[in-house]
């Protein structure tokens, strides 16, 4: 009976270790996702502003009022 008890405890301990690692990976993934969303938002703003400036410049160059 003792060996089954030790086996079960060993499996439980391994499960606990895996759960701790999984929590760590999930936290890192969440942080990375937040950072990537912030970067994407900044790039969208930059692209939108660039496109808008380019359009305005093109209109001015061609004699159109903005």
C-alpha positions as CSV (number, residue, x, y, z in Angstrom):
1,X,0.0,0.0,0.0
2,X,2.9,2.3,0.7
3,X,4.3,2.2,-2.8
4,X,0.9,3.2,-4.3
5,X,0.7,6.1,-1.8
6,X,4.2,7.3,-2.8
7,X,3.3,6.9,-6.5
8,X,0.2,9.0,-6.0
9,X,2.1,11.7,-4.0
10,X,4.8,11.7,-6.7
11,X,2.2,12.3,-9.5
12,X,0.5,15.0,-7.4
13,X,3.8,16.8,-6.8
14,X,4.6,16.6,-10.6
15,X,1.1,18.0,-11.3
16,X,1.7,20.9,-8.9
17,X,5.1,21.7,-10.6
18,X,3.4,21.7,-14.1
19,X,0.6,23.9,-12.8
20,X,3.2,26.5,-11.5
21,X,5.0,26.5,-14.8
22,X,1.7,26.8,-16.7
23,X,0.7,29.8,-14.6
24,X,4.1,31.4,-15.4
25,X,3.7,30.9,-19.1
26,X,0.1,32.2,-19.1
27,X,1.2,35.3,-17.2
28,X,4.1,35.9,-19.6
29,X,1.8,35.4,-22.6
30,X,-0.8,37.8,-21.2
31,X,1.9,40.5,-20.7
32,X,3.3,39.9,-24.2
33,X,-0.2,40.2,-25.7
34,X,-0.8,43.5,-23.9
35,X,2.5,44.8,-25.2
36,X,1.8,43.7,-28.7
37,X,-1.7,45.3,-28.7
38,X,-0.1,48.6,-27.5
39,X,2.5,48.4,-30.2
40,X,-0.2,47.6,-32.8
41,X,-2.2,50.6,-31.6
42,X,0.8,52.9,-31.9
43,X,1.5,51.6,-35.4
44,X,-2.1,52.1,-36.5
45,X,-2.0,55.7,-35.2
46,X,1.4,56.3,-36.9
47,X,0.1,54.8,-40.2
48,X,-3.1,56.8,-40.1
49,X,-1.3,60.1,-39.4
50,X,1.2,59.3,-42.2
51,X,-1.6,58.5,-44.6
52,X,-3.4,61.6,-43.7
53,X,-0.3,63.8,-44.1
54,X,0.5,62.2,-47.4
55,X,-3.1,62.8,-48.6
56,X,-3.0,66.5,-47.5
57,X,0.4,67.0,-49.1
58,X,-0.8,65.4,-52.4
59,X,-3.9,67.7,-52.4
60,X,-1.7,70.8,-51.7
61,X,0.8,69.8,-54.3
62,X,-2.0,69.5,-56.9
63,X,-3.6,72.8,-55.9
64,X,-6.5,71.5,-53.9
65,X,-7.5,73.0,-50.5
66,X,-7.5,70.7,-47.5
